[in-house]
Amino acid sequence: MRYIPTKITVEECDLVEIKWVDAYDALGSGWFDWKEIYSKAQLAKCTSVGYEIFSDKHKIVLMADNCEEYGGRITVIPSSWQLTKDILRKGKKKKSLMGS
């Protein structure tokens, strides 16, 4: 069974900025010529900032808001979609928050 801590503070987590790509409906519905499809069918470029709660080879979990023992605006990003990661503030202690 995995150990999932319930007492964690944001001071223990790195505050990071992740630049990543996402899928989206680039053209909407309808008919498009090949040139338009090629030029407009791009990935969305995203930037997320938050406390890095957990990351592994599959996913990165960020929490944007903290209120005592509650977290809000949780973003889960597939690790393979990450372009860059900048650490804005290093956490005081780095633990594996999801267990192993």
Secondary structure, 3 states (H helix, E strand, C coil): CCCCCCCCCHHHCCEEEEEEEECCCCCCCCCCCHHHHHHHCCCEEEEEEEEEEEECCCEEEEEEEEECCEEEEEEEEEHHHEEEEEEEECCCCCCCCCCC
